[in-house]
C-alpha cells in the first residue's frame, strides 16, 4: 500500500476528522491561488520582496498576506538586510525545502497531462 501498513487506521482518523489527513494539511499550506506561484518563484533563489512584487504586480497586498502566512507556517524564512534601504529577503526554511519535490511533482504531472491532452486532440 502506498501509505504504509497503518493505512486503515489512518483512514478511520480521516473519516472522523478530514483535517487529520496529511495530504489535506499539506494542501492547506501550499494551496490557494497565489501560494503555489510564490513557492515556484522562490524555488531556485533567495528573492527580495520588491522582486517578487515585480513578478506579481497585481497582488501586492495579497503578496504580503501570503508571504506572512508562509512564514507563520514555517515554510519560508523572512530576513532583513540593513543597507541604505532595508531589504527584505525570502527563502525556504528547512521545513519548506521538503515541499520542493512536491511542487516539482505537481509541475511534472501538469506537463504530462498537457502532453497527453495535446495528443488526444484530433488533427
Buried (B, 14 or more C-beta within 10 A) or exposed (E): EEEEEEEEEBEEEBEEEEEEBEEEEEEEBBEBEBBBBBBBBBBEEEBBBEBBBEEBEEBEEBBEEBBEBBBEBEBBBBEEEEEEEEBBBBBBBEEBEEBBEBBEEBEEEEEEEEEEEEEEEEE
